[in-house]
Amino acid sequence: MRIIGDTDLSVFELCLGTNPFGWTASEQESFDVLDAYVAAGGNFIDTADSYSVWADGHVGGESETVIGHWLAARRCRDELVIATKIGSLGGLSAENVRARVDDCLQRLGIDQIDLLYAHRDDPDAELEETVRAFDEVVKAGKARYLAISNYEPDRLEEAIAITEREGLAKFVALQPHYNLLERSYEQTRAGLVKRYGLACVPYFALAKGFLTGKYRPGQAGVSERGRLDGSSYADDRGWRALAAVDEVAAAHGTTDSAVALAWLLAQPTVVAPISSARTTDQLAEQLPMLTLELSDAELERLAVATA
């Protein structure tokens, strides 16, 4: 287990992403994945009010609803750290923050969100208004801790400055797009995360599935998941990276998914990478990352392959 920032949130080193739930994973399949994750010791579940608004006929909240049904059935809420995100639907005005948080709580069937993210910046809302609204959510007992995702570095720093100047509830984690093939975090945000003592909880940890090894030269195509498909990495750099992952995986007798996740977990500031699983088989390919120890030479081999 690892601790998020200076909070009392102790989390599993693999955060379960749930964007397939209620979309490409049925409710029963989602229950099976959640059960398997908890059975493996997992306790850190990530969702968002916008999952899966991109699917035909969906309005958002489908993933939270499935998780809520599972929590009600399993009665294990107190054992878990539940993270969700707001801001992609309707922006981050104070009014929308209040309304969206209440909607999240209702769908999840819980009284308090453990980690509430601002999902993405809202240029139409005053940043101080947004930050104050999040502070009010904490003061009302509807969220324990706050976090932020998809903000440009200057806006992230400005939001933090507002909390410090006004004595508001602070942000304790950042959820950036970061994996072996997406490395800009290292130059643009890692320094801020370290300076302010934030926890890095990166999303798309497996590069939208590309780093699982499911794509191979001449075979990469668009999957049923559409915009979340990893075939966009099917170029010379992507194949070079995948070859390095294959090599390390073969040396350890493990999966490509485990290698890619273990590399990310070993990076400075990273507390727990987020990876989704549509099936228990997909989850089983990821879990070996928890005991996989990569040598310094292997970590460097992987980093150089994606430079």
Secondary structure, DSSP 8 states (H G I E B T S, - for coil): -EE-TTSS-EE-SSEEE-TTBTTTB-HHHHHHHHHHHHHTT--EEE--TTTTTTSTT--S-HHHHHHHHHHHHH--GGG-EEEEEESTTT---HHHHHHHHHHHHHHHT-S-EEEEEE-S--TTS-HHHHHHHHHHHHHTTSEEEEEEES--HHHHHHHHHHHHHHT---EEEEE-B-BTTB-HHHHHTHHHHHHTT-EE--BSTTGGGGGGT---TTT----TTGGG-GGGG-SHHHHHHHHHHHHHHHHHT--HHHHHHHHHHTSTTB---EEE-SSHHHHHHHGGGGT----HHHHHHHHHHT-
